[in-house]
Structures are given as structure tokens and as C-alpha cells.
């Protein structure tokens, strides 16, 4: 089966949860969360939940565990808290829960960020993706430029394919 056949056999619509990790954003000023929602809905995907939470390791893991129990959620898309400041814990919280990591996501995100956007500052990005309890998890930086890049070039082109691969043996 070719890659195009794999993609064609994926679900037309994926149930998603959006999580913005931020100590300062609210629903009224969360440009990145809104951008994720808009791009998902434009592509025919469903947003089952959208939350903003503080950058707290235990809170992030708790929310991911909750998402894993909800049948309408097939993918979790997170933004924020991926930097190297002491308060940035999203990367560790996600990495420590994943059953399987998708290392190509972070690698390609940093490559695209380097070549198309921010140059050498891309080394500071700790974007990560993987599978937790049969759910796809994508964690990207919180800037709207980073979200746009991740959504348009990595997540949306492969989301249905990723879900197909996760669900094919269930």
C-alpha cells in the first residue's frame, strides 16, 4: 500500500482536544489556540474540547490522562510551555507519559523553523509528538508563527494518517 493509499484510508474527521499551556493567556487573547481550532475546523476535524491551563507538570499530565479516557478525543494538540525556561514543563510532562514518541515531528519542526522562520533560535524549540493511550499527542511552541508552521506543514497533512496507524490494530 502506498503512502497515498494509507492517507486515503484515514478518518475524514478526527476528534481533537486543544490545550493551551500558559500562565498568562485567556480564552479572549489566546491567538494560538484559536488558530489551531480554525485550522482543524477548516479541514473538517471536530474540536471536542479546548482548554487553557497553567504551565504545571502535574496539571498537564492530569489533563492528558483525562483526554485518554474520552472516546470522542482521538488527538490532543497542545501549544505553549515548550521553551527552556525553568517554568516550561510541557515537554517533560508529555514525554514522560508517551507510550511511543514520534521523533520526526520535533526534528522536522526544528528544521522547518530553522530554514523558514527563526534561524538558529530553532535549537530552543522542544516540540514533541507521540502516542499516549491510543491518542495522538502533538505539542508545539505557543507562538502563532510556530503553531501555523506546525499545523500547516506537519500536523494537518498527516493527522488522519497518524490516527489510522494508531487505530489499525485496535
C-alpha positions as CSV (number, residue, x, y, z in Angstrom):
1,X,0.0,0.0,0.0
2,X,1.4,3.4,-0.9
3,X,1.5,6.4,1.4
4,X,-1.3,8.0,-0.6
5,X,-3.5,4.9,0.0
6,X,-2.6,5.0,3.7
7,X,-3.7,8.6,3.9
8,X,-6.9,8.0,1.9
9,X,-7.9,5.2,4.4
10,X,-7.6,7.5,7.4
11,X,-10.6,9.1,9.0
12,X,-12.1,12.1,7.3
13,X,-12.7,13.8,10.6
14,X,-10.6,13.5,13.8
15,X,-12.0,14.4,17.3
16,X,-9.5,16.7,18.9
17,X,-8.7,18.4,22.2
18,X,-6.8,21.7,22.1
19,X,-4.7,22.6,25.2
20,X,-3.0,26.0,25.5
21,X,-0.4,25.9,28.3
22,X,0.1,29.4,29.5
23,X,0.4,31.3,32.8
24,X,-1.0,34.5,31.2
25,X,-3.4,33.7,28.3
26,X,-7.2,33.6,28.5
27,X,-9.8,32.5,26.0
28,X,-10.2,36.1,24.8
29,X,-6.5,36.5,23.9
30,X,-5.3,33.0,23.0
31,X,-4.4,33.6,19.3
32,X,-2.6,30.3,19.0
33,X,-5.4,28.1,20.5
34,X,-7.9,29.9,18.2
35,X,-5.6,29.3,15.2
36,X,-5.4,25.6,16.0
37,X,-9.2,25.5,16.2
38,X,-9.7,27.4,13.0
39,X,-7.3,25.2,11.0
40,X,-8.8,22.0,12.4
41,X,-12.3,23.0,11.6
42,X,-11.4,24.2,8.1
43,X,-10.1,20.7,7.4
44,X,-13.3,19.1,8.7
45,X,-12.0,17.9,12.1
46,X,-14.0,18.2,15.3
47,X,-12.9,20.2,18.4
48,X,-14.3,18.2,21.3
49,X,-12.6,20.3,24.0
50,X,-10.5,23.5,24.2
51,X,-8.8,24.4,27.5
52,X,-6.2,26.8,28.8
53,X,-4.2,25.6,31.7
54,X,-1.2,26.9,33.7
55,X,2.2,25.5,32.9
56,X,2.3,22.9,35.7
57,X,3.7,19.4,35.1
58,X,1.1,17.6,37.2
59,X,-1.8,19.6,35.7
60,X,-0.7,18.9,32.2
61,X,-0.3,15.1,32.9
62,X,-3.7,15.1,34.6
63,X,-5.4,16.7,31.6
64,X,-3.7,14.2,29.2
65,X,-4.9,11.3,31.4
66,X,-8.4,12.7,31.2
67,X,-8.3,13.1,27.5
68,X,-7.2,9.4,27.2
69,X,-10.4,8.4,28.8
70,X,-12.7,10.3,26.5
71,X,-13.8,8.3,23.5
72,X,-14.5,11.4,21.3
73,X,-10.9,12.6,21.6
74,X,-8.5,10.9,19.2
75,X,-5.8,13.6,19.2
76,X,-4.6,16.2,21.6
77,X,-2.9,19.4,20.2
78,X,-1.0,21.4,22.7
79,X,0.8,24.7,22.4
80,X,3.0,26.6,24.9
81,X,5.4,25.7,27.7
82,X,7.9,24.1,25.4
83,X,10.8,26.5,26.0
84,X,13.9,26.1,28.2
85,X,12.9,28.5,31.0
86,X,12.6,26.9,34.4
87,X,8.8,27.3,34.3
88,X,8.4,25.5,31.0
89,X,7.3,21.9,31.8
90,X,5.1,20.9,28.9
91,X,7.9,18.9,27.2
92,X,8.7,16.8,30.3
93,X,5.1,16.3,31.2
94,X,4.3,15.0,27.7
95,X,7.5,13.0,27.2
96,X,7.1,11.2,30.5
97,X,3.6,10.0,29.6
98,X,4.1,8.9,25.9
99,X,3.9,5.2,25.1
100,X,5.6,5.9,21.8
101,X,7.4,9.0,20.6
102,X,7.2,10.3,17.1
103,X,10.7,11.9,16.9
104,X,10.3,13.1,13.3
105,X,7.7,15.7,14.4
106,X,10.2,17.6,16.6
107,X,13.0,17.0,14.2
108,X,11.1,18.4,11.2
109,X,9.5,21.2,13.2
110,X,13.0,22.4,14.2
111,X,14.3,22.0,10.6
112,X,11.4,24.0,9.2
113,X,11.7,26.6,11.9
114,X,15.4,27.0,11.1
115,X,15.0,27.2,7.3
116,X,11.8,29.1,7.0
117,X,11.3,31.1,10.1
118,X,13.6,31.8,13.0
119,X,17.1,30.5,12.0
120,X,19.4,29.2,14.7
121,X,16.9,30.1,17.5
122,X,15.1,26.9,16.4
123,X,17.5,25.0,18.7
124,X,15.5,26.3,21.6
125,X,12.3,24.5,20.4
126,X,11.2,21.4,22.3
127,X,8.3,20.4,20.1
128,X,7.3,16.7,20.6
129,X,4.7,14.3,19.5
130,X,3.7,10.7,20.1
131,X,1.1,8.3,21.2
132,X,-0.5,8.0,24.7
133,X,-3.2,5.5,25.4
134,X,-4.0,5.2,21.7
135,X,-4.3,9.0,21.3
136,X,-2.1,11.2,19.1
137,X,-0.4,14.0,21.1
138,X,1.2,16.9,19.4
139,X,3.0,19.6,21.5
140,X,4.3,22.7,19.8
141,X,5.6,26.1,20.9
142,X,2.9,28.7,21.8
143,X,3.8,31.5,19.3
144,X,1.2,31.8,16.5
145,X,4.0,31.5,13.9
146,X,5.1,28.2,15.4
147,X,1.5,27.0,15.5
148,X,0.9,28.0,11.9
149,X,4.0,26.2,10.8
150,X,3.3,23.0,12.7
151,X,-0.4,22.9,11.7
152,X,0.1,23.7,8.0
153,X,3.2,21.7,7.3
154,X,3.2,18.8,9.7
155,X,0.0,18.1,11.7
156,X,-2.8,18.7,9.2
157,X,-1.1,16.9,6.3
158,X,-0.7,13.8,8.5
159,X,-3.3,13.9,11.2
160,X,-5.7,11.4,9.6
161,X,-2.8,9.1,8.7
162,X,-1.5,9.2,12.2
163,X,-4.9,8.3,13.6
164,X,-5.3,5.5,11.1
165,X,-2.0,4.0,12.1
166,X,-2.8,4.2,15.8
167,X,-6.2,2.6,15.4
168,X,-5.5,-0.1,12.8
169,X,-4.7,-2.8,15.4
170,X,-7.3,-1.8,18.0
